[in-house]
């Protein structure tokens, strides 16, 4: 498993803490935000929005899209309540 992020960024740190608590081995891949690497074609193939963190499974799936869908559902549900 690979965790794409930037050292010191809060959201990748949260994912890293979760992985550590669950004893899941992962490789940290630095995405240099200062150099704009999040807007490079290889990174945009992992996350079309160009945001970190991205969690990549060993079979090449990217979980950022799954998290984005969950966030959308949560915001739609909060608006739909009377």
N, C-alpha and C positions, 0 to 999 in steps of 0.2 A: 504494500500500500504506500502511496505517496501523498504527502500533504504539501500543496503549493501555497506559499505565503510569503510574507515579508517579515524579517525579524523585528520584533517590537510592536507589530500591528495587533490590535486586541482580538479580532475575530479568529485569525489563525491560532493565536495563543489559546483561545477557549477550546478549539478543536483538539489541539495538542494535549491539553490537560485532560480532556475526555478520553482520548486514546491512551494516555498514560494510566489513567484510573482503571481502564478496562484491560490493561496489559496487552495492548495491540501494538505490534511492531510497525513502524512506518519510517519512510525516508522523507526528510524535509527538503523540499526543492525551493530555493530562493527565487522569488519573482521580484526583481528590482524595480520597485515603483518609481524611484527617482529617475530611472533611465527609460521609463515607459514600456517595460517589458510586458505589462498586462495588456497592451494594445498590439502586441506582435501577433502575426498570423498563427504560429504554433500554439500560443496561449489561448487565443480566441477560439480555437477548435475545442478547447477544454471547457471554456465558459464564454459564451457569446457576449455577455455583458462586460467582460474584461475585469471581473472583480475577484478578489481573494476572500476567503480561502476556497481552494478546490481540493477535494479528496478524490484520488484516483485509485480504484481497486486494481488488484493484480491482473484482472482480465481486461483492463483498459476502460472500464466505465467511469464516468465522472459524476460524482454525487452532488455537485453544485446545482445542477438542474433539478434534482429531486428536492433539495432544500428550498430552492426558489418557488417551486410549485406549492410546497407546504406553507410558505409565507403568504403566497397569493390567496390560498384557501382561507387562511386565518384572517386576513384583512377583509376578504369578501364576507366571511361569516360575521365579523364584528359590525359591518355596515348593514347587513341584512336583518339584524335583530331589531325588533320594534322598540 
